[in-house]
Amino acid sequence: MDIEVLKDLLANKKYDVIKKTLVEMNEYDIASLISELPDDLVIQAFRLLPKSIATDVFVNMEDEVQRNLITSLTKAEAKNIIEDMFTDDAADLFEEMPAVMISSLLSNVSKETRNDINRLLRYPDNSAGSLMAVEYIRLKKGLTIRESIERIRKQKDEFVSYENFYVTDNERKLVGSVSIKDILINDPDTLIDDIMEECEHPIHTLMDQEEVATIFQDYDYSSLPVVDMEDRLVGVITIDDVVDIIEEEATEDMEKMAAIVPTEKSYDKTTVWETFKARIPWLLLLMVSATFTGKIIQGFENQLSSLTILTAFIPMLMDTGGNAGGQSSVSIIRALSLNDIEFKDIFKVVFKEFRIAILCSIVLAICNFVKLLVIDKVTVMVASTVCLTLCLTIIIAKLIGCTLPMVAKKIGFDPAVMASPFITTIVDACSLLIYFNIATMLLGL
């Protein structure tokens, strides 16, 4: 079913046809379809869904659609949705809502649900505590497999991860984990203590989400326990949350590298005004910083006037230097985000980039020298000036491009900020200074 067919069926009140068609679709596809409807039709279509799939469809909707829908439902409908959601999904729903609206919606749910959601909302944004779900099975140390299975059966609808269960002592401190496979293949009278394994990478509630994602990626986990400062088990993070984190962090880095203030909304959900506000700060900064290159050109105005052909090669030198620096910075920023390199590797990185710069500059200089003589018809001295500048610019650009992100991370800044636009501005100034000084020496200007 496409969106136009759904609109037509709603307009003609063919509700039975809509119900029959929607229940045969995947929850994600239903959410995507309904989300395309105008706001007044979203709630109408959503109310046609059976209760058994309504919450799953709601969870798969985009944040803005969720917030508009939940505030349009009756108190009873909203209560059923919120209580049927896992707490991490519910906390995400309330994260961007006004406090008054949150209080109104939570006032109708059970005390236990309200306390769980409020606890997650108190954790810092982008921390493990704000991502975790509190629906999990806690097996006590000393239980047999038979007793554990009985405990799991009683709470079969109340936990998010079926692959591993976590074992705690009497003080709820995490002592290990046991897989569903080990529970199934061992004798029912075997103690959980005898088959559990140590949790090598428990997540602390205040750990940054990017670090959480790195652990999941490095060790191929599908779920991990979350503990508080006293090592008490308080929740579980699952791989579906981590996939969202990876996408969010990658998007944020790309936006910063393109000199855009990061936003949590997708492009099609962002208004013109919001997009303008995200882009203008860096554009203003880069425009102002570009005045330095203008001042450098003004400072060598007399030299340029005596040999105007030099002006024609300024764009090529600046662009090539900016591109060379951008290549290095992007590679280093990506390596830093994947923990492939650290600040202690800076000398190794600089040496590698220096060698790459030498190779790139030689090839580009040779090609450019031939082009200057054959196509541009300049003198050998002018061609030498341009090509020598090109070599030094590429070397300096790549060294700046590899060191700035590493230094930025070392002192606590986001390396992505030191990406192409920022580095290009620095390299432009350096390339002009090199160009005019070499021209002065070689051409006697």
N, C-alpha and C positions, 0 to 999 in steps of 0.2 A: 504493500500500500504506500502510495506517495502522498505528499502533503495536500495536494489539490483534491485528491479523492477523499481524504479524511475531512477536509473542510466541507466538501459537498455533502458527505454523509451526515455531518453534524448539522448542517443547515437544513437538511431534510429529515432530521430526527430519526435516522436509521441506526438507533443505538444497539439493537441486537446484532446487526451486521458488524458494527465497530467492535463490540465485545468479542464476537467470535473470531474476528481477524486478529485483534491485538493479543489475545491469549495464546495464539499459535506463534507469536514472534518472540525473539530474545528480548530480555529486559532492557539491555543497552539500546537495541534498535527502537524499542517502544519509546524510551526516554528521548532519543535523538529526534524521533518523529514528532512527538508531542511538543518538544521544546521549540520547534519551528512555528508553532501556532501563535496567533496573537494572544496577548495575556488573558483576554476574556474567554478564549476558547480552551486555554491550557487546563484550567480547573474543571471545565465541563468534560473534557476528554479524560482527565485523570480520575474523575469520580466514576467512570465506567469500568475501571480496572477492578478485578477481584482483589480482595484483601490479601490473598496469598502472594500476590506479586507486586502490590502497590508500593511497598517500602523499597523493594529492590529496584523498581523503576525510578522512584524518587531519588535514591542514592546515586543513580547513574546520570541524573540531570546536572546541568551546569549550575554553578553556585548562585548566579543571579536568578535563574529560573526557580531554583529551590526556595530562595528567600521570598520571592513574589508569591509562590504557590502556598507555602506554609502559612503565610499571613492572610491568605484568602480563604483557607479552610475553616470549618467550624472548630470550636475548642475540642470537641470529641474526636474529630478527624485528625487534628494536629497531634493530639495526645497519643492516638494509636500509632501514628507514623513515628513520632519521636521515641516512644518506648520500644518500638520494634527495631529501631536502628541500633547498630553497634555504637558505643559511646564515642569512639574517635570520629565517626562520620557525623554524629550529632554535634560534637564540639566544633567541627569544621563548619557546619551549618550556621552556628551562632557566632562564629568568630568576628564577622563583619557587621553584625546586627547592632542597633542601638540598645543600650542597657535596659531601657524601658520595655522594649519588645521582647528581649530575652526573658525578663522577669515575668512578663505576661504569659509567654508560652510555657515556661518551666513551672508556673504556679499550678498547672493542671496535671502534671505528670507525678508519678510516685516519688516519695521522698528519696528512695534509693537511687532512682534514675537521676533525679535533680542533683543529688550530692556527687554522683559520679561525673556528671557533665561539668558541674561547677569546679570540681577538682582539676579536671583537664584544662579548663579555661584559665585557671590561675597559673599554669606553667608558662614560661616565656615563649613567645612565638618562635617557631623553627627549632624548638627543643624536642628531645625524644619524648618527654612527658606530654607534650601537646599532641603528639602523633599516636600514642599508644591506645590500645583498647583494653578495657578492664574486664572483658569477658574472657575468662580463661579457667582451665581446670587446675586446681592446686592439689597435688597428691602429697599426702603427709609421709614423711619418713617412717618406716616401720610397717606400712601397709603391704599386704600380699597382692599379687596380680589379680586374684579373684575379687578382693575388696576394692581394688582400683577400678576394675571394669564396672563394678556396680556403681561406684561413684560417678564414673564417666557417663553411664547410662542415665542416671538421674538428672544429669545436667547437660544432656546431649544438645539442647538448643541454646545453650548459654555460653558458647566459646567460639572463638574465631579461627583457631588453628587446630587441625586434626592430626598433624604430622608428629608433633612433639608435645609432651606434657611435662610440667615442671614440678620438681619435688622440693619441699621446704621442711624445715624443722618446726618445732612447736612455737617458735617465735616468728614464724613466717619468713625466715631468712632462706634465701635460695641455696640449695645444696647440690642440685644436679638436675638432669633432664632424662626422660625416658621416651623412646620412640614407640609409635603404635606397632611397628614391626616386632620390637622386642617383647611387647606385651602379648602379642598374638602367638609367638612361637615358643614362649617359655611356659613351664608348668604353672598352673594356677596358684599353687601354694608357694611359689618362689617370692621372696621379698623384693620389693621395689629397690631397696638399698643395694641388692646384689647385681642388678642389671642396669642401674642408672649410670649415666656418664656425667663427668664434670662439665659445666657450662663454661667454655673457654672465653667467650666474648659477651658477657652480660652487658646490656645497655643501661647506662645511668640516666635518670630522668632529665638531667640538665645537659646531657651531651647534645652537641649541635647536629641538626638533621643531616648535614653534608657528611659528617663523620660516620653517622649511622649508615648512610647509603654506601659509603666506602667499605665498611665492614661486610655488609651484605654482598657487595660485588666481589670482594677479595676472597671470601670463603663460601660463596654460593649458598647462603642460608635462605630458607623460605620463611622462617620466623625466628624471633629472638626474644628472650625475657627482658623485662625492664625492671630495674631495682632502684630503690631510693638510696639516700646517703648512708643508711644503716644496713644496706644489702638485703632489705626485705622486698619480696616480690610484689610489684604493684600493677603490672600490666604486661602486654605482649605487643610487639610490632610485627606486622606481616609484610610479605613481599609486595602486595598491592599498594601499600602506603609508600614503600621505597621507590617503586616505579614512578609514582607521582612526584616524589622528591627529586629524583634524577632529572625528570623532565623540567621541573620548576627551576632547578639550579642551572641546567644547561641553557634554558631560555634567558635566565637572568644574566648569565655570563655573556651570551651573545648580544644582549641589549647593551650591556656595559661596554663591550668591545666595539659596538657601533656608535658609541657616545649617545646613548639613550638612557634616561632615568628608568630603572626597571618598574614594571607594572604587573600586577597579578592577573589582570584581565587579558583575554585573548584579543587578537587584533580586531575581529569583527564585532566584539562587544565593547570596544573602546570608542568613545565619542571623539569627534574632531578636537574638541577643547582639551580633553584628557591627553590625546596624542600630542597636541601642541605643547602642553605643559611638560610632557616627558622629554621632548626633543629640544626645546628652546634653551634650557640652561647650558648644555654643553656647546650648542652652536654659538651662543654668546661668548662663552669662555674661549672657545677655539678661534673665534673671530678676533677677539681682543688680543689673544696670544700671537696671532698672525701679524700683528703690527710690528713685532720684533723683526720679522723678515723684511717688512717694508722699510724699517729704519736702516737695516743693513744695506739694502739696495741704494737708499738715499745717500748713505755714507760713502758709497763708491760711484756716485753719479758721474764724477769727472772722468774716471777710468772708462766707464761705459760709453760716455759720449765720444771718446777718442777711438773706440773700436766697437761700434754698435752691434756687430755680428755676435758678440758674446751674449747679448740679451736673448737671442733666439734659442740658446741652449739651456737657459735657466729652468724652464718648465720640465724638460727632460731629466735634468739632474735632480731636481726636487722630487719628481714623481718616482724616479728609480730608487732614490734613497728612501723615500717613504714606504715604497713597496717592499724593499729589502728589510727594513726595520719591522714592518708589519708581519712579514713571514716569520721572522724569529720570535717576535712577541707572542703571536698566536700559538706557535709550537710550544713555547715555554709555559704559557698560561695553561694550556691543555695538560702538559706534563705535570705541572704543579697540582692541578685539580685531581689528577689520577694518582698523585703521590709517587710518581715515577722518579722525581727529583726533589731535593730539598736544598735549603740555602747553603748547606755545607758542600754541595756539589757545584757551587758557583764557578770555581776556577776550572773545573773540568768542562762545564758548559761553555764558558768563555773561550777556552782553547779550541773546542769543537767548532763553535760558531766562527771563530777567527779563520780556521782552515777552510770552512765552507765559504766565507766571505772572499778569501783569496781566490778560490777557484771561480766563483761567480764573477768577481770583478775582472779577472783576466779574460774570460770568455766575452763578457759584455764590452770590455774596453777594445778588444781586437775587432769585434764586429762593428762597434761604433766608429773606430778609427777609419776603417775601410769606407763606411757610409759617409763620414765627414769629407773624405777626400774625393770620392767618386760622385756622390749625389749633391752634397752641399758646396763642393768646390772651394773649401777653405784651405788656408796654408797649413803646412805641416806643424808649425808652432802652435797655431790655434787648435788644431786637432789634438796635439799632444797635451795642451792645457786642459781641454775638455775631458779627455780620456783619463788623465792623471787625477783630475778632480773626481771623476766617476768612480775610480778605484778606491780612493780614500773615503769617499762618501759611503760606498757600500760597506766597507769595513767598519766604519764608525757606526753606521745605521744598525748593522747586525749586532754589534757589541752593546749598543744602547738598548736594542730590542730584546736582548736576552737578559741583561742585568736588571733593568728597571722593574719588571714584574717580580723577580726574585727578591729584590730589596724591598719592594712594596709589601710583599707577604711577610717578610722578616719583621718589619716595623708595625705590622698590624693592619695594613690596608688591603683592599681586595685587588689581587693582581690583574683582574680583568679591566680595571680602570686604566691601567697602563698599557692599553692596547693601541691599535693602529692610529686613531685620530690624535691621541696625545703624543705618541712617539713621533708621528709624522711632523708635528709642529716643531719638535726639538731638532729632528734631523734636517728639516728645511733650513733652519737657522745655521746649523753646522755646515751644511753643504754650500751655502752662499759664502760664508766666511772662508772656507777652503778655496772655493772657486776664485774669488776676487784676489785673495792673497797669492795664489799660484799664478794667476794672470799678471799680477803686478810684477812678480819675480821673473817669469819666463818671457813676457811680452814687453816689459819695461814701461808699463803704463803709469 
